[in-house]
Amino acid sequence: MTPSWTFAVGRDDLGRTTVADGPAPELADGEALLRVDRVGITANNVTYAVLGETMRYWEFFPAGPRGLGAEWGLPPLWGFAEVVASTVRGVEPGQRVYGYLPPAGHLVVRPERVDAGGFRDGSVHRAELPSPYNAYRLTTGDAAYQAAREDLLILFRPLFFTSFMLADQVADNDFYGARTLVLSSASSKTAYAAAFELHGRGPRLVGLTSPGNVAFTESLGCYDTVLPYDRIVDLDLDPTVYLDLSGAPGVRAALRECLGDRLIRDIAVGLTTGIPNADAAGEVFFAPNQMRKRRRDWGRDGLDQRFADAWQRFAAVAAGWVDVHAGAGPEDLRQAWLEVLAGRTPPRVGHVVQL
Ligand SMILES: NC(=O)c1ccc[n+]([C@@H]2O[C@H](COP(=O)([O-])OP(=O)(O)OC[C@H]3O[C@@H](n4cnc5c(N)ncnc54)[C@H](OP(=O)(O)O)[C@@H]3O)[C@@H](O)[C@H]2O)c1
């Protein structure tokens, strides 16, 4: 039997970790076995764990079948995997796919809608979960894929997709009438990719960040102004939309106090502080909603092509904004998890782990 392993975190204490060893799963008819090859860890993966119960992120990769108790959760990761065995026509050993993966040696999928672009995991336990997370894209059928940029795809692809759809939704709504867009956790990949997409399209872009991250965020050149969190009083009193990626209640309170009714929209996008912000913001950005609208407007291929074009423009620039720190094996994965969870990763660093 092929040995395998699973990394899990305490659902009630994300800093408690375990690595369980076990055999690689056996395949049934209609299934394929993926070997998880190379993955990334950013604040986004921690957010999946923070929202593990409420948004059902723990359900993608259940701990129970891997011999772990209900107190453990598998934080979903993004990256590349290789097909190592398959009972499904069109899904062949040796193929490489990009998708949503467990922090583990292997994943069994039930490929459906197999075509030249890839497949979807039709496993029963994933059927009710948001469908964009169930797609696995073959590197050979992917307009955004370039072998030399795998690490950028690992780190940025889902984040950039969110940023691309967020920027598109805001522009599609005439910026909600705002003259200024304020983004918190402006040094995060999701925020600065959105700023990259929105820069120069009308509203002024203001990035709010920690004092220690101001210089990095300014160096990106995609915000018109960068302010540390304690200088919110310096904002111009324009009609403003707040895109919240930090979740910090104090930042929201300071913006409301400073802007009053000039704060015309308050949209929760992320929560790098780990503090849920959906209720406080009153509005949550959910990329699949805008994605569905654009599939109707542009067609599936039209959206894919626009995304691929935007990705190529962004990736060429972002390659200079990130230092990839590459680790290897479950222990490096654990270390990267704990570092990102504690907020100790400098914004320029992107953790990638070869498994
Ligand atoms: N709605 C969606 O569909 C969607 C999709 C993708 C991402 N997101 C969300 O966007 C957020 C950013 O994700 P990312 O992967 O782009 O992040 P990232 O690049 O890893 O962000 C790092 C930045 O987040 C802040 N931060 C990180 N850890 C922190 C901690 N423990 N306490 C306080 N601040 C911390 C710091 O920024 P500052 O100093 O600038 O605050 C840090 O420079 C996440 O919450 C993610 O879930 C949402």
The ligand as an SDF file (V2000), in Angstrom:
LIG
                    3D

 48 52  0  0  0  0  0  0  0  0999 V2000
  -14.5190   37.0200   -0.6870 N   0  0  0  0  0  0  0  0  0  0  0  0
  -13.7360   36.2130   -1.3620 C   0  0  0  0  0  0  0  0  0  0  0  0
  -14.1930   35.4810   -2.2470 O   0  0  0  0  0  0  0  0  0  0  0  0
  -12.2610   36.1830   -1.0910 C   0  0  0  0  0  0  0  0  0  0  0  0
  -11.3930   35.5990   -2.0180 C   0  0  0  0  0  0  0  0  0  0  0  0
  -10.0060   35.6620   -1.8100 C   0  0  0  0  0  0  0  0  0  0  0  0
   -9.5310   36.2420   -0.6400 C   0  0  0  0  0  0  0  0  0  0  0  0
  -10.3980   36.7610    0.2580 N   0  0  0  0  0  0  0  0  0  0  0  0
   -9.9030   37.2990    1.5410 C   0  0  0  0  0  0  0  0  0  0  0  0
   -8.9750   38.3400    1.4030 O   0  0  0  0  0  0  0  0  0  0  0  0
   -8.1130   38.3620    2.5640 C   0  0  0  0  0  0  0  0  0  0  0  0
   -6.6710   38.4980    2.1110 C   0  0  0  0  0  0  0  0  0  0  0  0
   -6.2090   37.2200    1.6680 O   0  0  0  0  0  0  0  0  0  0  0  0
   -4.7580   37.0440    0.9790 P   0  0  0  0  0  0  0  0  0  0  0  0
   -4.5600   35.5880    0.8590 O   0  0  0  0  0  0  0  0  0  0  0  0
   -4.7020   37.9370   -0.2030 O   0  0  0  0  0  0  0  0  0  0  0  0
   -3.8190   37.6030    2.1270 O   0  0  0  0  0  0  0  0  0  0  0  0
   -2.2270   37.7540    2.2410 P   0  0  0  0  0  0  0  0  0  0  0  0
   -1.6270   38.2020    0.9770 O   0  0  0  0  0  0  0  0  0  0  0  0
   -1.6650   36.5620    2.9130 O   0  0  0  0  0  0  0  0  0  0  0  0
   -2.2970   38.9770    3.2600 O   0  0  0  0  0  0  0  0  0  0  0  0
   -1.3140   39.3190    4.1420 C   0  0  0  0  0  0  0  0  0  0  0  0
   -1.7250   40.6220    4.8310 C   0  0  0  0  0  0  0  0  0  0  0  0
   -2.8970   40.4260    5.6460 O   0  0  0  0  0  0  0  0  0  0  0  0
   -2.7660   41.1440    6.8830 C   0  0  0  0  0  0  0  0  0  0  0  0
   -2.6760   40.1070    7.9210 N   0  0  0  0  0  0  0  0  0  0  0  0
   -2.2210   38.8430    7.7360 C   0  0  0  0  0  0  0  0  0  0  0  0
   -2.3060   38.1250    8.8790 N   0  0  0  0  0  0  0  0  0  0  0  0
   -2.8260   38.9330    9.7930 C   0  0  0  0  0  0  0  0  0  0  0  0
   -3.1350   38.7610   11.1690 C   0  0  0  0  0  0  0  0  0  0  0  0
   -2.9380   37.5910   11.8070 N   0  0  0  0  0  0  0  0  0  0  0  0
   -3.6520   39.8130   11.8190 N   0  0  0  0  0  0  0  0  0  0  0  0
   -3.8670   40.9740   11.1730 C   0  0  0  0  0  0  0  0  0  0  0  0
   -3.5980   41.1870    9.8580 N   0  0  0  0  0  0  0  0  0  0  0  0
   -3.0660   40.1710    9.1780 C   0  0  0  0  0  0  0  0  0  0  0  0
   -1.5280   42.0100    6.7180 C   0  0  0  0  0  0  0  0  0  0  0  0
   -1.9520   43.1460    5.9690 O   0  0  0  0  0  0  0  0  0  0  0  0
   -2.1550   44.6700    6.5040 P   0  0  0  0  0  0  0  0  0  0  0  0
   -0.9850   44.9920    7.3590 O   0  0  0  0  0  0  0  0  0  0  0  0
   -2.1720   45.4440    5.2060 O   0  0  0  0  0  0  0  0  0  0  0  0
   -3.4750   44.6680    7.2280 O   0  0  0  0  0  0  0  0  0  0  0  0
   -0.6700   41.1350    5.8080 C   0  0  0  0  0  0  0  0  0  0  0  0
    0.3150   41.8700    5.1180 O   0  0  0  0  0  0  0  0  0  0  0  0
   -8.3980   37.0540    3.3130 C   0  0  0  0  0  0  0  0  0  0  0  0
   -9.2270   37.2700    4.4580 O   0  0  0  0  0  0  0  0  0  0  0  0
   -9.1130   36.2380    2.2840 C   0  0  0  0  0  0  0  0  0  0  0  0
   -9.9560   35.2480    2.7990 O   0  0  0  0  0  0  0  0  0  0  0  0
  -11.7420   36.7410    0.0540 C   0  0  0  0  0  0  0  0  0  0  0  0
  1  2  1  0
  2  3  2  0
  2  4  1  0
  4  5  1  0
  4 48  2  0
  5  6  2  0
  6  7  1  0
  7  8  2  0
  8  9  1  0
  8 48  1  0
  9 10  1  0
  9 46  1  0
 10 11  1  0
 11 12  1  0
 11 44  1  0
 12 13  1  0
 13 14  1  0
 14 15  2  0
 14 16  1  0
 14 17  1  0
 17 18  1  0
 18 19  2  0
 18 20  1  0
 18 21  1  0
 21 22  1  0
 22 23  1  0
 23 24  1  0
 23 42  1  0
 24 25  1  0
 25 26  1  0
 25 36  1  0
 26 27  1  0
 26 35  1  0
 27 28  2  0
 28 29  1  0
 29 30  1  0
 29 35  2  0
 30 31  1  0
 30 32  2  0
 32 33  1  0
 33 34  2  0
 34 35  1  0
 36 37  1  0
 36 42  1  0
 37 38  1  0
 38 39  2  0
 38 40  1  0
 38 41  1  0
 42 43  1  0
 44 45  1  0
 44 46  1  0
 46 47  1  0
M  CHG  2   8   1  16  -1
M  END
$$$$
